[in-house]
């Protein structure tokens, strides 16, 4: 008992320190922690995938998949028992389907989209088991020959740990989103050995036309740490090695890269339509969900008898496409048909419910498409590059950069994977053209257009003052609290006597264990304990701003939720409470502004270490009569200047002052560091 109490005390101290720590220092530490786990997770997944590949494809089918230069450089070869391929891929799909739909159905499909959805709708709600289930099921799906990418599982591993960290440390909603985004970038940056691209991807991937700038610094920290851990355990070598012959020296070639952009845009639209078309088709099947990945795998295995390049990630075939001699030695029909076959195989493997990413296959499809275009044009077109590698690299960037709506991140990642920046200039042209053709479509359905449309930011943009009011200010005392040991009959009686639809559930130690509605109790055994029925729904943190709190209520389709601090009940918050607090704050601001003259200056200052304001409550400061403290900015967060707010050194104040009060205000703020000019 003492050990548990000591643990809770230590955890409470850590939580308080993290909440009071400045943004940069906090995220250097948290970003590094997320990076360590993401790097370890990526390394474990890489080993698990290699083990599964050797068993399923190597032992059972006698097939050794081609591998890129940075992963052993194995050449293209045939299977010793090609007739086994449909059975092996189907078996892998069956095992993966049983694991996923038995233990974590939300782990089906491509994990990156699920991680993006968690970022927008519930950054603290990713179940702890998801990363493990995703790791095992994806290793089996891809290792048995299913067409999928390695980035989906690693993105979900990183995002899952970020979500876990947010719950354990009681991070507010903003920091929880940053933790999930950092985990996505760290996991993908590690598995692709592309830390810069992974970091940029973390801020690009949630939106189609925007970026999550708050996550940039944490993403840099997390991605470089994850890359370092993965490199130390597996390899620092770029996946495709240093690609020889990749360069841009002839402006005439811009015409060919424009053609690549057009082709990638068209094929990208085909990829999106095919993937979601087959996904919807499989969902309409009356068969058990666990069986569908087996059927998809069986179909992929049949395709692989003719085109083994559709199996797995396809990176070995992309590497072959970069080599002139190897590419010219392959039949033309194979090169031209392989991109379309890879689209079909990925749609069958992942769209049927198998686990794996669609990022890696997307780049492989683009690379193979670029190789096919080079093969067609090389004998007849003037000014063609001698090697096909420039076409392969640019097409990889253009196809997936356009359909993922993350052009900068994908260009950087491919440049890191090929250890070459030389093709960025023509790639920008190709990516731009491909993006125009793809239009508003995206391979990730969970992406939203911009922050204004994001569930994570919707109330902040619509009602700006909401982001400055903490949930604890709007919460009211709970009229009823149910204990985990109460019987259902007693709980119903208590709620009905007060006329409440539900109440928080608290254990004997005072920790919140969830909440429950009276409708959930009505049909239950009257003698059952409330604790066995309580829903462990995501609570609102006392430090969450009202816009985040309203977003959580909207996403959960709830009218109220418990507000907690260090997992102890502060009160309850409903949408009506939030709106009421917003109106009061708005009215207070209006009254304060109306009380001063209409002519004056807006002054922005920072409280220095020696300021007389440091350590005082807002209500205790000797503000001049004709001045209004408009806002307080602390660690990149806006705070409503209520009377009980303690001012700290480093706070940035915005003060509106009438002309007659400016001298008195200047005297009060004498010991400060000016951040901005004064204007009238």
C-alpha positions, 0 to 999 in steps of 0.5 A: 500500500505504501509503495502504491502511495509513494508511486502516486506521489512521485507521478503527481510531482512529475505531472505538476513539473511537466505542466509548469515547464516551458514548451521547449524544455518540456518537449526536448524531454518528452520528444526524446522519450517518445523517440526512444520507444518509437525507435525500439518499436521500429527495430523490433518490428523490423526484426519480427518482419524479417523473421516472418518473411524467412519462415513464410516465404523462405521456408514454406514457399522457397522464395527469397524476396529481392532486397534493396542495397541498404538491406542486403541487396538480394537480386530478383529470383523465382520461388522454388515452390511457386504453387505454394505462394497463394496458400502462404499469403492466404495463411498469413492473412488468416492468422493476421485477421484472427489476431486483429479481429479477436483482440483489437479490430481497430488495428486492421488496415493501414495504421497511419490513417488510424493514427491521424484519426486519433490525432484529430478525435482522441489523442489520449484514447489509443488503447495500449494493446494496439501497438503490440497487436499491430506489430505482430499482425503486420509482421505476419501480413507482410512477412507472408507476402501481403503487399503492405508497407512498414510505416503503418505499424511503426506510425501506430507504435509511435502514436500509441506510445504518445497517447499512453504518455499523455494519459500517464502524465495527464497532458492537456489536449494540445500536448496530447496531440503533439505527443501523438504527432511526434510518435507518428513522425518518429516511427516513420522516420526510424523505419525509413531511416529518414529522420528529417522527412519523418519530422516534417511528415509529423506536421504535414500528415494530419492535414491536406492543406495545412501543417501542425506547426506546434509539433515541429520541434518535438517531431525533430527531437523524436525523429532524430532520437528514434533514427539513432536508436534504430540505426544503432540496433539495425542499420544507419544505411539508406534503404537504397544506398547512395544511388549512382547516376542520380542528377539533374544537369539538362534543362531539356529533361524538365519535359520528361519530368513533367510527363512523370508528374502527369503519369503519377497524378493519373496513377495516383488517382487510380491507386486511391480509387482502387484501394477504397473501392476494394475496401468497401467491396470487402466490407459488404461481404457477409463473411466473418471479418477475420476470413476476409484477409485470407481471401485477399491474401489468396488472390495476391498469391495468385498474382505473385505466381506471374509477378512476384514483385507484388509481394511484400514491400517491393523495395527490392524491385525498386532497387532493380529498377534503378540499375540500367543493366538489370532494368533492360534485362527484364521483360518490358511487359513486366515493368509496365504491368507491375505498377498496376499489379502492385496497386491491386495487390495492396488493395487486396492485402490491406483493403480486405482488413490485413495489417500494413501500411500503404505509404511504402507500396505507394512509393514502390508503385511510383518508383516502378512507374518511373522505371517503366517510363524510362524504359519506354522513352530511353530508345527514342527520346533525346536528352534522356538520362543514361541511368533510370534512377532519376526517373525512379526517384522523381516518380517515387516522390511525385506519386505518393507526395501528391496522394498523401498531401505531404509533398515536402515530407515525401520528397525529403524522405525519398532523398534520405532513402536514396542518399541524394538531394540532386533530384529535388529540383525536377521533383518539385515540378513533377510533384506540383503537376501530380498534385494538380491532377490528384486534386482534392483527393487523399489516400488518407481519409482521416486527413482534414483540409486545415486546422480550422476544419480539424476537430482538434481546433474547430472551437478555437477558430470559431470562438477564439476566447475558448482556447484561453479558458481552462476547463477547471474554471468552467467545471461545477461540483458534481451533484452525485459521485458513484463508488466502484463498490456501490450496487446498481440498485443503489446507484439508480436510486441515488441518480433518480432521487437527484434527477441526474442522467449519470455521474462520475465513478470513483474508487476507494482511493479517490481516483476517477475510474470512468463515468456511467449513464443511468440508461446503462444501469437500468438493464443490469443486474441490481446486485452488480457493482458499479465499477464493473459497468463504468465506462473508462471514457476519456476524462477532461483534464483540468488544464484543457482549454474549453475548446479542447473540452468541447471537442472531446464532448462532441467527438464522444457524442456526450453531454457531459464528462468528468474533469480531473487533475492527477486522476482525481475529480475536480468537477463535471463539465457540460456543453452548457457550462462551457458556453456559460463560462465563455459568455462570462469571459467575453462579457468581462472583456467587453466591460473592461475595454468599455471602461477606458478611453477609446484612444490609446496604445496597445503595449506588449511587454515581458515580465522580467526577473526583477519586475515588481509584477512577478509573483503577484496576482493580477488583482494585486497589481497596481494597474493604472485606472485607464488601462486594461490587461488584455491577455497573458501569454505563458509558454506559448499558451494564452491565459485569460487575465482573471484576478486570481492568476499569478503573474510570473517572470517570462509572462508576456502581457498585452495591455491597452492603455489610454494616453493619460495612463501611459506614464503610470503604466511605463513606471509600473512596467519599468523592469521589463524586456520590451518585445514590441513597439508601442503604437497608437 
